[in-house]
Amino acid sequence: MRFLSKYGRFGIQFRRMIVEAYATGLTQVVQEPIYLIFREGLMTADERTLALATWTFEGFYQEQDEVTIVAPDYRIGVFDTEIAQRDGAWSDELRIEVENFLISYSERRPDVIVVPLITVPPPWPRYDDYTGTTAALMRKLTDEGHDLEGVLAYERQSQNRPEVLEALDSEIRHPTALEEEVLG
């Protein structure tokens, strides 16, 4: 899940550090801190459009010609929980906890927004119920002129069948007329 911040290097403390001190003078960290740091420059075009529609930015920088305004992209921060999970070796439970925390935070503070998930529609309404072979599916997709890139994105998002993904990827990379199946 992705979140946008109006500020490029915005940070929120999610979990504080807990340190136990012993009579011997030694200390032990019982709980490591977790900081949620938004980074600039990671936006997609759709996220940029969402940010510009949501917030107003005052005091733009200008290019050297003193007329051209610099886009506020450098001001907008992005936090991706899946990247943070990978980089921080988080469990799925911790990632979900962070997502819920940020959703709650965004409801109270207008400087953070949740990026809505954009789902890819199926090539046709009953695509998931198709029972033919992979070759028959590929023939149907090409004969009917479906966008194979879109079908590949939908397949990755929903069913994620390795043989269909491989066939789609192969057809996209090397478009050919599919061979006829010989039924004996």
Number of C-alpha atoms within 10 A of each C-alpha: 16 18 21 27 25 25 19 19 15 20 15 12 11 13 13 11 11 12 12 10 11 9 6 6 6 8 11 10 11 10 12 11 12 14 12 17 18 23 21 20 13 17 19 10 9 10 19 16 11 15 22 15 9 12 13 9 10 7 7 11 13 12 10 8 7 8 9 11 13 11 12 19 17 15 16 26 24 26 25 18 20 16 14 15 16 11 9 11 11 15 11 11 9 13 20 16 13 20 19 12 12 24 16 12 16 17 12 10 11 12 16 24 21 19 17 11 8 7 10 15 15 17 17 10 8 8 13 12 7 9 9 10 11 16 16 15 17 19 17 13 17 17 11 9 9 14 12 17 13 14 21 22 17 17 22 15 13 14 11 13 11 11 12 20 18 13 16 23 15 12 17 14 9 9 11 10 10 13 8 9 9 5 4 3
